[in-house]
Amino acid sequence: MVALADGMMNTQASAKNKGSMKEAPAFFDEMRSADGSIRPAYQKIADWMGQQSRGGMARKQEEAEAIFRRLGITFAVYGDNASNERLIPFDLIPRVIAAQEWRFLERGIEQRVRALNLFLYDIYHRQEIIRAGRIPADLVVGNEAFLPQMMGFDPPGKIYSHIVGTDIVRTGENAFFVLEDNLRTPSGVSYMLEDREAMMHLFPELFAAHRVAPVERYPEMLRQTLESVAPPSCKSDPTLAVLTPGIYNSAYFEHSFLADQMGVELVQGSDLFIENGTLYMRTVSGKERIDVLYRRVDDSYLDPLAFRSDSTLGVPGLFDLYRAGGVTIVNAPGTGIADDKAVYAYVPDIIEFYTGEKPILSNVPTYRCSIADECHHVLDNLSHLVVKEVHGSGGYGMLIGPHATKAQLAEFEKKIKAKPSNYIAQPTLNLSTCPSNVGAGSAPRHVDLRPFVLVGDKIRITPGGLTRVALKKGSLVVNSSQGGGTKDTWVLED
Amino acid sequence: MLGRTAASLYWMSRYIERAENIARLTEVGYRISLTPDIGIGHREDWKSTLIAAGSYEPYLERHNEITSEKVKHFLLFDRDNPSSVRSCLETARNNARAVRTALTREMWEALNSTYIDFASVRPADLGSGKLPEFLDWVRQRSALFRGSMLGTLLRDEGFHFSQLGAFIERADNTARILDVKYYVLLPTNETVGGDIDAFQWETILRSVSAHRSYRHVYKDRYRPWNVAEFLILRPEMPRSFCFCYGWIERSLEGMSDIIGKKTASLTEASSILHDLKTIPMDAIFQSGLHEFLTEFLKRNNSVSAHIANDFHFL
């Protein structure tokens, strides 16, 4: 699934590790300690798992799939026939995050998101961070993701990225890494909400036995966030709308789901027009004003007059109207510069520069091929590293060293040498595992986590987020296009 | 409500109604093909079915002969036929997907599960007697959708556009069925009409599931005059022109109240309803049943075009 594909895991050669797994488990198991004992947060889940029969779980699995299919929670894969809709597999066993673990993550995410918004404001204004020599000018202003059209403009509340999906992986007891910041139009929140709905329907007894922090308030919080960034021209209660590319977009379900949950219109470009400095939607009685547009359309398609002229998904004149304060676009155009893979390596510096604090959450160590020493290191260690194109997303244009053939390695060596600044490299990560429901009972499978963050009058983080799980044995690839599923994610309250 | 949303609701309902009507027409065609040939060839009956379904021309573009198997496949499963039951369900679902937020969960689930279940039906499995059961199922699913809508949908714009789509389509369908067989309904046939005609009259009534309710209303054998009157002017017959236009007018009045002005489509629908309420049956026969039906189909299309225009369907 393309919409969820950003955040391809750095994968470890699973075959290589199989031999050594028994002596020293290479992976952090979120349920079991190294000595085999159950961690406290998972105690009741482990008891419950012990009580389930294989047949019973199989029936629940079928029931869950029927629920998702009936609700139409499917995704389309690009290139597939449009009617070819698939379900993302749902894993029945919830992932549990202890209260103190979550508090740590929450603080780290908030710090990071705050700093990245300050960074965006700065680079679209005085560019202090560049003047201070903390990040190369060329990396920012010479970057495809940098939008010069945004220079000098103050978005309402000085917020650029209102809706963030921070991808986090865990490799040890206290080792959490941010893999990607996803500041553009992150998706997946509908799966978080529907996974919870399904679990409450299937296993109410489990909820009775735990104090699970609720996620259901997300749509309401999203609404509050959007209302809090109404444009200066809006003098009454702001009217919101969700802009979708249409029913063939892989995340269309989510667009319609969010509009419905917030009770606002789901619009397409063809529904919108601008007249006398106001954005309107065509309604049965003529027109109705829109103040805040939560767009799920990429920057380049937003406005054929300002960006790609062949776009039919946006609205001519939208960007000018935005700059004139007639409408708020959420997320702001141009946020991509802050989640660019080349800029990623500088995020710890960015945090320190704007907050004066040490980063709470770590970055994955990242080698920048643009720097000669680091490039040498990458070329010498290619077969152990994951190499990514700086502007690529969704796992395209990347090399997974330990899995690559000699020919692929040689090809990437050539590519990197030809244009070093186009690549970064990271070590492979040993993703943590959680118990998953597999055909023959339960078994550990690798997971990542995408918490959802809302930035408006204040920062709101929904406890938990979307856990993606690599359901194939040994696989570290959580993408749904490659056998990945999702599972409900529980933050336990004290 | 967005104009596009209104359009999607309208077309969603039209296509569900059409799927149901095509299933009903196919069933009648199937019944005829089972009865002994009594003079009029089956080939002609399948042709009438195709015409009534508005699918005769597209059929001829793809097939050079009319056979039961080919017609059934064309009407039920053929993706190249935009009015096949499969295409109707797909179009209805795509429209529904585009306006998920305007549907209730029950409506969506009724439509979506029909679509999913239909996709798993293999035409090859519908041989020897399984067809009626399948056609029944299609009608039941349409009824389920309609029931979900009536039971759960707010009586606001969304309801009105769903109603409009269903009744414009239904009126169109009833008019086509009558027009295909109008010649057997001419009064001159009443005296000369033999078994063949009686059979044709019954076929018409069956095509709109009215062969039993006819008896309740007329307490008489099938007579062409009555059959025509029943399907055109009787306000209590739920597939008659008069009944359909009663609902079309009501929904257009509702919409006019909501947007605060009287629309061209309402004026036109009211005028059609007024005509249906005042014109006597013999006047229709005098000026020509076929001409009357042609004119009605034209006016019905015109109301549909006006609705699209009045409510900014794009």
Interface residues (C-beta under 8 A of the other chain):
Chain A: R69 R70 L71 G72 S83 G246 I247 Y252 F253 S256 F257 A259 D260 E265 L266 V267 Q268 S270 D271 M281 R282 T283 V284 S285 G286
Chain B: M1 L2 G3 R4 T5 A6 E90 N94 R97 A98 V99 R100 T101 R105 W108 E109 N112 S113 I116 E157 M255 I258 I259 G260 F311 H312 L314
